[in-house]
Amino acid sequence: MEYKAALLALVLVSGSLAGCTGDPDAGGNDEIDLVLLQEFLNNTTLTMPKTLHSMSGTLGGDGSIPGPDNATPNCIWYYGATDLWWDYCNVISMDVNQPEGFAVSIQYLLAYVNLIGQDTTNDSSENDYAEQQYGGSGNARQANSWVETDCYNGFSSIAWIAVDGYMLTSQSHFLAGAGLECTHTFYFGAYANDHDYFGGRYANEFDELDWSDWTYSIIWEQHAVTVEN
């Protein structure tokens, strides 16, 4: 309706100027056919251009891991998990807001975090320090990503996402809730266990484990949904 109101104002202003530049004695017709204008508005489709948005930066990881058995404070079991056997995990989240009358599609996703192992007692001939990256691409260690959509009319949805640039949904790149006012919450989770092998040794052989900060980047496109009366 805001688009139509703007269009109506434009027509009214244009109509009010009609005849002003001609002969003032020539008569003319400055009246607006409101019936014809309403018919025009009722049968007109308005489409707004696409807008590109992005977020990137770093978000704090959990830092030092006090012990196994899901001890990290930001541990959230990923969507669809059936086998909860991970010893360590770290999950971050971020929101993308979708205004009413628009739809959001994802163009690019990236998120990764490092698990750092240190042998502070130096009582082994193996590596004293090692880092393993989680997330970011299909070649990284165990990481899961999903998006939860919550709309103000009560609609909600959860879907897997991939962190190498595409959405695993039936609507291709588009998120659920097109046209509704929604918040899309993206979750990125890294999951490890005692027997993860990196740096030449297993995770449980290090006497200190730490999650680094997350590095992330999201690019999304905001599309106006066709407005029809």
Backbone hydrogen bonds, N-H to C=O, Kabsch-Sander energy under -0.5 kcal/mol:
donor,donor_aa,acceptor,acceptor_aa,energy
5,A,1,M,-2.5
6,A,2,E,-2.1
7,L,3,Y,-2.2
8,L,4,K,-2.7
9,A,5,A,-2.3
10,L,6,A,-2.1
11,V,7,L,-2.3
12,L,8,L,-2.6
13,V,9,A,-2.6
14,S,10,L,-2.4
15,G,11,V,-2.6
16,S,12,L,-2.2
17,L,13,V,-1.1
18,A,14,S,-0.6
18,A,15,G,-0.8
20,C,17,L,-1.8
22,G,19,G,-0.7
26,A,23,D,-1.9
28,G,26,A,-1.0
34,L,32,I,-1.5
37,L,33,D,-2.2
38,Q,34,L,-2.5
39,E,35,V,-2.1
40,F,36,L,-1.9
41,L,37,L,-2.4
42,N,38,Q,-2.5
43,N,39,E,-1.0
43,N,40,F,-0.5
44,T,41,L,-1.1
46,L,227,V,-1.3
51,T,222,Q,-2.2
53,H,220,W,-3.1
55,M,218,I,-2.4
57,G,216,Y,-2.1
59,L,214,W,-1.8
63,G,211,W,-1.0
65,I,209,L,-3.0
70,N,87,D,-1.6
71,A,67,G,-0.7
71,A,87,D,-0.8
75,C,72,T,-1.4
76,I,74,N,-0.5
81,A,78,Y,-2.1
84,L,82,T,-0.6
85,W,83,D,-1.8
87,D,192,A,-1.3
88,Y,192,A,-2.8
90,N,190,A,-2.0
91,V,74,N,-0.7
92,I,188,F,-2.5
94,M,186,F,-1.7
96,V,184,H,-2.6
98,Q,182,C,-3.1
101,G,179,G,-2.0
102,F,99,P,-1.4
103,A,223,H,-2.8
105,S,221,E,-2.4
106,I,173,H,-1.8
107,Q,219,I,-2.8
108,Y,219,I,-1.7
110,L,217,S,-1.7
112,Y,215,T,-2.1
113,V,134,Y,-2.1
115,L,132,Q,-3.1
116,I,114,N,-0.6
116,I,210,D,-3.4
117,G,115,L,-0.5
117,G,130,A,-3.1
118,Q,208,E,-2.7
119,D,128,D,-3.0
120,T,118,Q,-0.8
122,N,119,D,-0.9
130,A,117,G,-2.2
132,Q,115,L,-2.0
134,Y,113,V,-3.2
135,G,141,R,-0.9
136,G,111,A,-1.5
137,S,135,G,-1.1
140,A,137,S,-1.6
141,R,133,Q,-1.5
144,N,189,G,-2.4
146,W,187,Y,-1.6
147,V,159,A,-2.7
148,E,185,T,-2.5
149,T,147,V,-0.5
149,T,157,S,-3.4
150,D,148,E,-0.5
150,D,183,T,-2.1
151,C,155,F,-3.1
152,Y,181,E,-2.5
154,G,151,C,-1.7
157,S,149,T,-2.1
159,A,147,V,-2.1
161,I,145,S,-2.4
162,A,166,Y,-1.6
165,G,162,A,-0.8
166,Y,162,A,-0.5
168,L,160,W,-0.9
169,T,167,M,-1.2
172,S,169,T,-1.3
174,F,171,Q,-2.1
175,L,104,V,-2.7
179,G,102,F,-2.8
180,L,177,G,-2.2
182,C,98,Q,-1.9
182,C,180,L,-0.8
183,T,150,D,-2.4
184,H,96,V,-3.2
185,T,148,E,-2.9
185,T,183,T,-0.6
186,F,94,M,-3.2
186,F,184,H,-0.6
187,Y,146,W,-2.9
188,F,92,I,-2.3
189,G,144,N,-3.0
190,A,90,N,-2.7
191,Y,142,Q,-1.9
192,A,88,Y,-3.2
196,D,193,N,-2.0
198,F,196,D,-0.6
198,F,201,R,-2.5
201,R,198,F,-1.2
203,A,196,D,-2.1
204,N,194,D,-2.1
205,E,202,Y,-1.8
206,F,203,A,-1.5
207,D,118,Q,-0.8
208,E,118,Q,-1.3
210,D,116,I,-2.2
211,W,63,G,-2.6
212,S,114,N,-2.6
214,W,59,L,-3.5
215,T,112,Y,-2.4
216,Y,57,G,-2.4
217,S,110,L,-2.5
218,I,55,M,-3.2
219,I,108,Y,-2.3
220,W,53,H,-2.2
221,E,105,S,-3.2
222,Q,51,T,-3.7
223,H,103,A,-3.2
223,H,221,E,-0.6
224,A,48,M,-0.5
225,V,101,G,-3.1
227,V,46,L,-1.8
228,E,226,T,-0.6
